[in-house]
């Protein structure tokens, strides 16, 4: 009797496990339907690379303005979307703001002594 009960339990458990494993459908067709994102043109890639270097320099010198940081993040988002014009616009603005922030370091202090 115990052997029959053990056999039934084993068969039931095996059937349960096999039914659970076969239930998940593979979604390869959905992945293939996504449209290819357009690549950035050379000017956009260069502008983004320059902005990346500028922002890194400004962070190292504690001169990164919030406007430059936001423009840089917007340029990165536009790059993910493949929008070359927006990348150029935002990256150029970020580099300009970084240059102004670094130039501000040489201004005289306004601290009262």
Helices and strands as residue ranges (DSSP letters): H 2-21, H 28-33, H 42-60, H 66-81, H 84-104
